[in-house]
Amino acid sequence: MNNSKKTKNINEGYVKYNKDNNKSSLNSYSSEIVAQAEKLEKDKKKEPKGYLSLGFIIIVTIVVFLFCFFVNNENQSFMPWTDCLVIAFGVGFFLNLFWFVWRQQFGLKTKFAARQMLDIVTYRDFREKKNWVLKTPWNDIKTFADYQEYSSTKKRTTAKIFYISISSFTVFFIISIIISLTVR
């Protein structure tokens, strides 16, 4: 039989639930579990989400707008801001279309070969020996089958940001065309 003192706490597994609060308080075994969980989280490779591509498109759009706005034209001192908007959002829209084409699953062997060449040019083996390699899913890719799985995972994880980006740039491009045609 159980000779332990009766308490008003419920013990289940490694988590001790108290009567006083709804939150669990970890018992003495939990420090090992927490350390293991932190190590696993630290070693977990981060999947791309698409923020880098979206940021690049936004920066290029802003730079194109500023370049168009401040470049002197032969006939007039500055280009109208409405035309600058159309050009800038047009470039952003077509960069999104390029991103759409890049997301498709054709040409994977060429993309894989180009990525391997990039690893050779950037001395990846040397960087791995010095532990200068970022923890990315690309580090585990050795064969073409691994690359196919990586590209399908990447396509799935970046889908949300991609659709937000292409829809917003399409809307902005159409609105900028309407503004350019109506405001003169």
N, C-alpha and C positions, 0 to 999 in steps of 0.2 A: 504494500500500500504506500501511498504517498505520505511521507513524514514531513513535508515542507509546510511552512506556515501558510495559512490561508490569507490571501491578499485580495484587494479589490481591483486587481489588474488582470487582464487577460493576456496570456503569453501565447503567441502563435509564431512558430518559426524563429526568425531572427528579429522580429519586430515586437516590441512590447507596447501595448495599447493601454493608456492610463484612463482612469475614470474622470480625472480632472479636465482633460482636454480631448479634443477630437483628433489631434495630430498624434502620430506615433513617435515614440522616443526610442532611439536605437540602443540596444543593449551592448554588452562587452564584445560580442562576436562581430558586431556591425563594422568596426573600424577596418577589419580585413576586407569585408565586402565592399565598403566604400572605396578603399584604396584600389581594389581590383576594378571597380566600375570606373573610377577616374582614369586608371591606366588604359582601359579599353576605349574610353571616350577620347583620350588623348591620341591613341594610335589609330582611331577611326579615320579613314580617308574621306575627305569631303568631296561630295559630288558637285559638279558645276550646276549652278542654278540659272545662269543666263544674265546675271547682273553686269558682268564685265562687257558683254556684247551690247547690252542696252546702254551702259555708260559710254561706251565708245561711240555709239550712234548719236547720243545726245550731245556729246562734246563736238563731234564733227558738224552736227547741225548748227550749234551755236557759233563755231568758228566760221562756217560758210556764211551765216547771216552777217556776222561782224565784218568779214572780208568784203562781202557784196555792198554793205552799207557804207563802208569807209573808203572804198576804192573810187578814185576820181574817174569820171567818164569824160569822153571827149566833148560831148554836147552839153552836158550839165555837170555841176559840181559833185552831186551825189545821186546815186540810184534811189528811186522811191522805195520807202520802207515796205510797201506792199509787194513790190517785185522781189525784194530781198527775202520776204517771208515765203513766197512761192518757191524761190530757188532753194532756200534752206530746207523747207519741209519736203520738197521734191527729192533732194539728196538723201534726207533721212528715210523717206519712203522707199527709195530704190536700194538703200543699204539694207533695209528690212527685207526687201525682195531677194537680195543677195543672200541674206541670212537664211531665208526660206529655202533657197536652192541648196545651200550648204548643209542644211538639216536633213535633206533627203538621203536615202540609203544607196544611191548609185555612186560609183567611183570610189568605193571603199578601199580597193586595193591600191589605187593611186594615193589616196589620203594616208593610208597606212605606210606606204613607201616613203612619202614625204615626211611623215612624222619620224620614221626611223632615221632618215637622212638628217633631220634636225637634231636628233639625239647624237649623231656622230659629229656634227659640226659643233655642237655645244659641249663636247667632251663629257657625255653623261657618265661613262664608266669612271672617269677621274673624279667627277663630283660625287658619285656614290661612295667611292673609297674615302673621300674626305667628309662624308655625311653632309653634303651641301645640297641635297635633293629635297624638294618639298614633298610632303606626303600627299600624293594625288593618286587617283585610280590608274593613271597612265603608267605608274611605276611597275604595276603587276602585269602589264601587257607584254607578252613575249611572242605570241602567235597571232595569225590573222583571225582565228576563231575568237580569241580573247578580244581583239579589236572590234569585231562585229558585236559582241555582247556589250562592250564599253560604249559603242556608238548608239546602240538602241537604248541603253540606260541614260546616256546623256540626252538623247532626244526626248525621253520621257520626263527627265527632271527639269529641263529647260522649257518645257512646253508652255507653262503658265506665263512666264515672263515674255516669251516670244509672242504669244497671242495678244497680250496686253500691249506690247510694243508695236506690233504691226497694225493693230486696230486703232491705236491712238494716233500713230503717224499717218494713217490713211485718212482719218477724220480731220486732223490738222492740215493735211495737204489739200483736201477738198475745201475746207473753210478758208484757207489762205487763197485759193483760186477764186472763190466767191468774193472775198474781200478785195482782191486785186481787180476784179472786173467791175465791182460796184463803186469803189472809192477811187476817184481820180482827181 
